[in-house]
Structures are given as C-alpha cells and as structure tokens.
Amino acid sequence: MLSLCRSVQGHRSTARANYALLRGMLYLALLAFALAAPAQTVNLFPKDVRDAWTRVGIPPTHAVSQVAQWHIFPSQHEIVCDGNGGHEWLRFNHELGNFAFHVEWRFTPVAGDAKYNSGVFFRNSKDGTIWHQAQTSQGGGYIFGETLNGGKMTRFNLRKEMRHNRIKPAGEWNTYDIRCLTNACTLTVNGEMVNTLYLSVKRGYIGLEAEGYRIEFKDLKLRELP
C-alpha cells in the first residue's frame, strides 16, 4: 500500500511539473509573439484628410477661430500653421495606446524679440482637458501638461529635467520623437532623450498646437506599437 501511495504521489508530482513546464513554455511563446508583433504604420494623410484632423479650442470651452489657419499638404506629409487664428490644437482623430510619433518642425523667423511658442500633444483626452505636450520654443524642448494623478487633475512640468537646450534657432529644423509604451512616454529632441513621463492615462490622441506663431511640421510618421 505504501508503495502504491508513493507511486500515485510520484505521478501527481510529475503531472504538476509537466503542467508548470507547459505553462512556462506557453508564456514564453506568447511573450515571443508579442515582441515579434510588428508595429503598424498609421496613415496620417488619408484621402479624407479633412475628416482625419479636427480643430479643438484651448481651453476646450473656447470656440475655434473662424480663421482657417491650418494647411495640410498630404503629398509632402507636411502641416503648416499660420499662427494668427487664436489658441487651439489640431487633433488626429485616431485614439492610440502604445505608439511612436516622429515629427520635424521649425518656426518662421520674425523680426524682434519673438516669444516663439507651439507644441506637439500626445495622449490627450478627446477635448484636450487632459493634455501632455512636448513644448516647441526657443526655451527648450521638454514635456509639461495637466494629467490625472491619483484621480485628480494635476499640473506638471519636466523642464528642470532638461539637461541643456537642444532647440535650434528659428528657421532651422528640429526633430522630435515621442514614444509611449504602457505608462511610460519619452521625448527625444534632435537625437537625445530629454524626458521620461509616467502616466496613469494609457490611451489618447496626438495633435499640434497653434499659439501665435507660424510653424511648419513635416515628415510626420506614426506607428502603433504592440
């Protein structure tokens, strides 16, 4: 009887070990599949490009200006903002989770002591109440905004984490790469990572800001990541 019990216990132990091994193999297979899943390129300039982008007031309660200050050039993958129609953002109407967004931008130089200002938004709420912005200004490229933190709206600014100002003078092109994976979003300015932002907001919209100055955005590329 004792021998039989040991035999049964041995079979059970072997079965448990095999099950654990099978479960581990399945986990590794799923992980490998997820890591191998290709990024999906998103077309920012479809045939119905006017329906793909929407003007939204800043703050959301403000109506957008009657001045049509955004000009979209699909063949060049370029968007130009005249900067003379009030404060607003141009939202791409596709909600994103994980993504990589590449954009190049430059201000049109003006005479005098210009306070150039604009921005690139990411993981915004649809109306822009929750917003995260990669600042575009001569003062530097960094992330700031207003987001949910512990269920409460909270202002934040990561400018102090910017080790040095990598922004080029007005008239020269700058490159931004924004990448969000789960709760972490990073900003790379002209080839150097500047900020990492950790968010409770896991999905949202990208967009471009109009705030008083003419700015060109080109080579816009968006990829959804697994």
N, C-alpha and C positions, 0 to 999 in steps of 0.2 A: 504493500500500500504506500509506504513511504517513497519507494522508487517511482511509483506511478505519479504521486503528487509532484515529485521533483521534475518528472518528465513533463507534466502539464505546465508547471511553472516555467520550465525552460522554454516550452513552445510559446507561452504568453510573452516572455521576455523577448524572444526572438521576433515575435509579431510586432511588439511595441517598437523595437529597434528598427525593424523594416519600415514601419509606418513613419517613424521620425525621419528616417533616411529619405523616404519617398516625399514626405512633406518638405524637407530641406531642398531636395532636387527640384521640386515644383516651384518653390520660392525663387531659387536661383534662375530657373528657366524664365519665370515671369519678369524678374529683375533684368535679365539679359535682354528680353524682348522690349521692355520699356526703354532701356538705354539705347537699344538699336533702332527704336522707332524714329523715323526721320522727321525733321522739322518741316512744317507745312508753310510754304510761301503764301502770303495773303496779297491779293491784288488791290493795291490802294487806288488804282486808277482804272476802274472798270468802265464799260460803255456808258452805264448810267451813273457817271461820276458825280453828278449833282445830287443824286439820291444817296451817294455813299458818304457825303460830308454834310454836316449841319452846323449852322452858326448858333452859338449859345451865349447869352449875355453873362457878364461878370459884374456884380453877383447875379445869380440865376433869376432874381426878381426883376432885373433890368431888361427892357426890350433891346434887341439889337438895333444898331443904326440903320437908317434907310440907305446909307451909302454902301454900295456893294464893293467892299474893299479887298475881298479875296479873289485871286485869279489862279485857276488851276490849269496846268499845261500837261495833260496826260502823256503825250509822246516824249516829253523831256523829263517826266517824273519830277516835276517842279511845281511848287506853290508859292505865290508871291502875295504878300500882304502890304497894302498901301500905307497902313498905319494912320489913316486920317478919318476913321469912322467910329471912334469910341473904343471902349474896353470890352472885349469878347474873346471867345475861343472857337476854333473850328474843330468840331468833333468828328472822328472817323466812326461811322455807325456800325461797329462790329465789336462786341464785348470780348475781352481777352482774359485768359488766365495767365499761363506761362508764355512768354514771348521774348523776342529780341527785336529791337527797333533801331534802325540806323537812319540818321539824317544829317545833312550838311547845311549850314546856314551862314549868312553874312548880312550885316546891316549896310544900307546905302549911306555913305558918308554925307553929313550935312555940316554947314559952317557953324562955328561957335562951340560952346561947351555943351554938347548934346548928352543927355542922360539916356542913352540907348537902352531900350527895355523890351523884352518879349520872353517867350518861354516855350518849352515842349512839355506837354502834360502826359501823364501815364496813370493808369489805374484810377482814373476819376470816376465818380458816380455819373450817371447819365446827364444830370442837370448841372454838375460841377460843384455841388455842395461839398462833397468830399473831393479834395484835389491834391495832387502831388506834382510838383513842377521842377523840371531841370531848367534853372534860370539861364537866360541868354542875355548877358550885359557885359559892358567893359569892366565891371567889378568882379567878374569871375563866373565860372560855371559850377553850380552846386545845386543840391536838392533842398527845397523847402515846401511848405504847404500846410494843409489843415486836414487831419485824418481822424479816424476813430481809434481811440486808445482806451481800453477798458470800458467800452460802451459810451465814452464821452468824446465830443469833438475837441481836438487838441491841436494847437498851432505848434509847428516845429521849424527849425532852420539848421541845416548842417553846414553852413558857411564856415564855421570855425574848424571843421574837419578838412577843409581845403588847404593843402599844404602851401600851394602857390597858385597864382593866377595864370592859367594856361590859355586864356582867350586872346585871340589875335585882334589887331586894330580893325575898326570899321572898314569895310571894303574887301577884307580878306576872308576866306572860307574857314569855318570851324567844323569839326566833326564830333557828333555826339553818338554814343551807343548806349542804349538803355536796355537792360536785361532783367527780367523778373522771373524767378523760379520759386514757387510756393510763397513763402513770406518774405523773401529777400529780393530787393531790387538794387541794382548797381548802376552808377553813371560813370562812363568813361569819356573824358574830354581830350580830344586830339591825341588819342593813343594812351592816355594814362587814367587808371581808375581813380576817381576822386572821392566818391561817396558810396556807402552801402546803407540802405534803408530797410528796416524790418517792419513789416506791416501786418496788421490783423485783416486788412482788406485783401482778398485773394483774387478778385476779378475787377475789371473796369475798362475804361476807354482811353485811348490815346488822343492827342489833339495838339493844336498850335495856337499860340496866343497873339492877339493884336493889342498893342498898348502904346500907340502914338508914334511909332517909327516904322519906316519902310524896311522890310526884311524879306529876304529870299530864302526859301527852303528847297533844297534839291537832293537828288539821289535818295529819295525816301524808300526804304526797304523794311518790310515787316515779315517776321516769321513766327508762327505759333510753335511753341515747344511742347514736347510731351510732358 
